[in-house]
Amino acid sequence: MTLQNSQSDAPAPADLDDATLAFADKVFDAARSGDAESLGQWLAAGLAPDLRNAQGDSLLMLASYHGHADAAALLLRHGADAALANLRGLAPLAGVAFKGDLAMAELLLGHGADVDTPSPDGRTPLMFAAMFNRLDIMQLLIARGANVDARDAQGATALDCALAMGAQEAAGALRG
């Protein structure tokens, strides 16, 4: 396992001892499972809020993707970066738009997530929401200034993405 601290973006030494690797597993599992109590203790003891795993997923990415609002809010209060992308170039808001978690999207946007951050293929959170018929997320993103005319690397808009996935309600909402 390679750990990354986003403050330096330098990988930790590859020869981490077994106890350190076991602790890292516990930390990332706590984020995935929403164990805000343990995360809070570790953050208070100096754990970096933007610690990332070998895939570049931050603690916030894991907590938000898995729908753990208490853990995500705690990480944000400790300075976690709401826009920190993983190694695939996906930011937490894109994952939340895909999953359809409106409360989490509001939380991330309220803590500095960029409404239009594109993935490496140019897809924005609005495009992900449109593809999966997440109407409430689409409305939120548009209300927060999402560019409905943004185009991905293939030139597709959110409307095109919705149509390609058969998300007719999303397509209707985007048509006006």
C-alpha positions as CSV (number, residue, x, y, z in Angstrom):
1,M,0.0,0.0,0.0
2,T,1.2,3.4,-0.9
3,L,-0.1,6.3,1.2
4,Q,-0.1,9.9,0.1
5,N,-0.3,13.1,2.0
6,S,-1.8,15.7,-0.3
7,Q,0.1,18.5,1.4
8,S,3.3,17.2,-0.2
9,D,1.8,14.8,-2.7
10,A,4.9,12.6,-2.1
11,P,4.3,8.9,-1.6
12,A,5.2,7.5,1.8
13,P,8.2,5.1,1.9
14,A,7.3,1.7,0.3
15,D,8.9,-0.1,3.2
16,L,6.2,0.8,5.8
17,D,6.1,-1.7,8.7
18,D,3.2,-4.0,9.3
19,A,1.8,-2.0,12.2
20,T,1.7,1.2,10.1
21,L,0.0,-0.6,7.2
22,A,-2.5,-2.1,9.6
23,F,-3.2,1.3,11.0
24,A,-3.6,2.8,7.5
25,D,-6.1,0.0,6.7
26,K,-8.1,0.9,9.8
27,V,-8.1,4.6,8.9
28,F,-9.4,4.0,5.4
29,D,-11.9,1.4,6.6
30,A,-13.2,4.0,9.1
31,A,-13.8,6.5,6.3
32,R,-15.5,3.9,4.2
33,S,-17.7,2.7,7.0
34,G,-18.4,6.2,8.5
35,D,-16.7,5.7,11.8
36,A,-16.7,9.4,12.7
37,E,-15.7,8.7,16.3
38,S,-12.4,7.0,15.4
39,L,-11.7,9.5,12.7
40,G,-12.3,12.3,15.1
41,Q,-9.8,10.8,17.6
42,W,-7.1,10.3,14.9
43,L,-7.7,13.8,13.5
44,A,-7.4,15.3,16.9
45,A,-4.1,13.4,17.3
46,G,-2.7,14.9,14.1
47,L,-3.9,12.6,11.3
48,A,-3.8,14.6,8.0
49,P,-7.4,15.1,6.8
50,D,-6.4,14.7,3.2
51,L,-4.6,11.4,3.6
52,R,-5.0,9.4,0.4
53,N,-4.7,5.7,-0.4
54,A,-2.8,4.1,-3.2
55,Q,-5.6,5.0,-5.7
56,G,-5.5,8.6,-4.5
57,D,-8.9,8.3,-2.8
58,S,-8.9,10.7,0.1
59,L,-10.6,10.0,3.4
60,L,-13.3,12.5,2.3
61,M,-13.7,10.8,-1.1
62,L,-14.4,7.4,0.7
63,A,-16.7,8.8,3.4
64,S,-18.7,10.9,0.9
65,Y,-19.0,8.2,-1.8
66,H,-20.3,5.8,0.8
67,G,-22.8,8.3,2.1
68,H,-21.4,8.9,5.6
69,A,-22.4,12.6,6.2
70,D,-21.1,12.7,9.8
71,A,-17.7,11.4,8.8
72,A,-17.5,13.7,5.8
73,A,-18.6,16.8,7.8
74,L,-15.9,16.0,10.4
75,L,-13.2,15.7,7.8
76,L,-14.3,19.0,6.3
77,R,-14.2,20.7,9.7
78,H,-10.7,19.5,10.0
79,G,-9.7,21.0,6.7
80,A,-10.2,18.2,4.2
81,D,-10.2,19.5,0.6
82,A,-13.6,19.1,-0.9
83,A,-12.2,19.3,-4.4
84,L,-9.2,16.8,-4.0
85,A,-9.4,14.4,-7.0
86,N,-8.2,10.9,-6.8
87,L,-5.6,9.4,-9.2
88,R,-8.3,8.8,-11.8
89,G,-9.0,12.5,-11.7
90,L,-12.4,12.2,-10.1
91,A,-13.4,14.7,-7.3
92,P,-15.8,13.7,-4.5
93,L,-18.7,15.7,-6.0
94,A,-18.5,13.5,-9.2
95,G,-18.9,10.4,-7.1
96,V,-21.7,11.9,-5.1
97,A,-23.5,13.0,-8.3
98,F,-23.2,9.4,-9.6
99,K,-24.5,8.0,-6.3
100,G,-27.4,10.5,-6.1
101,D,-26.7,11.7,-2.5
102,L,-28.3,15.2,-2.4
103,A,-27.3,16.0,1.2
104,M,-23.7,15.0,0.5
105,A,-23.6,17.2,-2.6
106,E,-24.9,20.1,-0.6
107,L,-22.3,19.5,2.1
108,L,-19.4,19.3,-0.4
109,L,-20.6,22.4,-2.3
110,G,-20.9,24.2,1.0
111,H,-17.2,23.5,1.7
112,G,-15.7,24.5,-1.6
113,A,-16.3,21.8,-4.1
114,D,-16.3,23.2,-7.6
115,V,-19.6,22.7,-9.3
116,D,-18.0,22.1,-12.7
117,T,-14.8,20.2,-12.0
118,P,-14.4,17.9,-14.9
119,S,-13.1,14.3,-14.8
120,P,-10.2,13.4,-17.2
121,D,-12.7,12.7,-20.0
122,G,-14.3,16.1,-19.4
123,R,-17.5,14.9,-17.7
124,T,-18.8,17.3,-15.1
125,P,-20.8,16.4,-12.0
126,L,-23.9,17.7,-13.9
127,M,-23.2,15.2,-16.6
128,F,-22.9,12.3,-14.1
129,A,-26.2,13.4,-12.5
130,A,-27.9,13.6,-15.9
131,M,-26.6,10.2,-17.0
132,F,-28.2,8.5,-14.0
133,N,-31.4,10.6,-13.8
134,R,-30.5,12.3,-10.5
135,L,-32.9,15.2,-11.0
136,D,-32.5,16.6,-7.5
137,I,-28.7,16.7,-7.8
138,M,-29.1,18.3,-11.3
139,Q,-31.3,21.0,-9.9
140,L,-28.9,21.7,-7.1
141,L,-25.9,21.9,-9.4
142,I,-27.7,24.1,-11.9
143,A,-28.8,26.4,-9.0
144,R,-25.2,26.6,-7.9
145,G,-24.0,27.7,-11.3
146,A,-23.2,24.5,-13.2
147,N,-22.6,25.1,-16.9
148,V,-25.4,23.2,-18.7
149,D,-23.6,23.8,-22.0
150,A,-20.2,22.3,-20.9
151,R,-18.9,19.6,-23.2
152,D,-16.8,16.5,-22.4
153,A,-13.9,15.3,-24.4
154,Q,-16.2,13.9,-27.1
155,G,-18.2,17.1,-27.3
156,A,-21.2,15.8,-25.4
157,T,-23.3,18.0,-23.1
158,A,-25.2,16.9,-20.0
159,L,-28.3,16.6,-22.3
160,D,-26.3,14.3,-24.7
161,C,-25.1,12.2,-21.7
162,A,-28.7,11.8,-20.4
163,L,-30.0,10.8,-23.8
164,A,-27.1,8.3,-24.3
165,M,-28.0,6.6,-21.0
166,G,-31.8,6.7,-21.6
167,A,-32.3,9.1,-18.7
168,Q,-35.5,10.6,-20.2
169,E,-36.5,12.6,-17.1
170,A,-33.1,14.2,-16.9
171,A,-33.1,14.9,-20.6
172,G,-36.6,16.6,-20.3
173,A,-35.4,18.7,-17.4
174,L,-32.3,19.8,-19.4
175,R,-34.4,20.7,-22.4
176,G,-36.2,23.2,-20.4
